């Protein structure tokens, strides 16, 4: 398919980090609001907010976020950021997106958890009204933080009673903080009523993290690149209808895979696993969903029918309401009809 056709395809996204997906224009606005000096040339600014094509590791990739953190410390900044990312998605025909963020990373200057949640949801609501996209928020706990602190964040976020906040996640250094260390946090989020997605099997050969998350009732996994390294894991993954949030470009950058041909996508697809195509971090990885779709087409021969199926999988695995899912699935079928 031509690039214009790929852009026109209706899309969904389940794995998109707020602080890693800001447009350069938004970053400039945020920097002005925070009185932070940044390079005048876009090329120089991009170097600061985009990870190298080849990082040494996930830890190396995550360093890029340090530049953005000081820019997201007010309600106004978070509102603008959420609006910006949802707008970017809408302009490439994303009809549904879940944008995740870690409240603790925006509390350096005194914001409360509730204030961060309310600001992000307000930005998403504005984008929904202006562009027609259905945009939801997920909160991230950070693996390296004290578990009691993260549990309190989850509780306070739930108490904010924001209807656009629909789920929770754990992100960060998987190698040093495996699933067992944060199991109580996962259980706490579930008890609060947050459906969970979970970064697991992204690197470090941690296939056991996927299996353990599955045991805890998690039904969405971010990345899952090492799913083939543990016997019967893929079979069990399919059996319980888990969804794999696949992020090709960022997996290459973080060395989760050395080359695209090593990605388990073909095995996931062949086994009938639910698959969602995602950017992970639009800016940090210098990508968007149209670019990601082009990679699938180039390396795996993916067709419009495949993209339709993966988007349907994404909606079924999403944290949208049952009514929203029904409407979105119908919208997808209608949008893909001319391409099938």
Secondary structure, 3 states (H helix, E strand, C coil): CCHHHHHHCCEEEEEEECCCCCCHHHHHHHHHHHCCCCCCCHHHHHHHHCCCCCCCCHHHHHHHHHHHHCCCCCHHHHHHHHHHHHHHHHCCCEEEEEEEECHHHHCCCCCCHHHHHHHHHHHHHHHHHHHCCEEEEEEEEECCCCHHHHHHHHHHHHHCCCCCEEEEEEECCCCCCCHHHHHHHHHHHHHHCCEEEEEECCCCCCHHHHHHHHHCCCCEEEECCCHHHCCCHHHHHHHCCCEEEECHHHHHHCCCCCCHHHCCHHHHHHHCCEEEECCECCCCCCCCHHHHHHHHHHHHCCCHHHHHHHHHHHHHHCCCCHHHHHHHHHHHHHHHHHHC
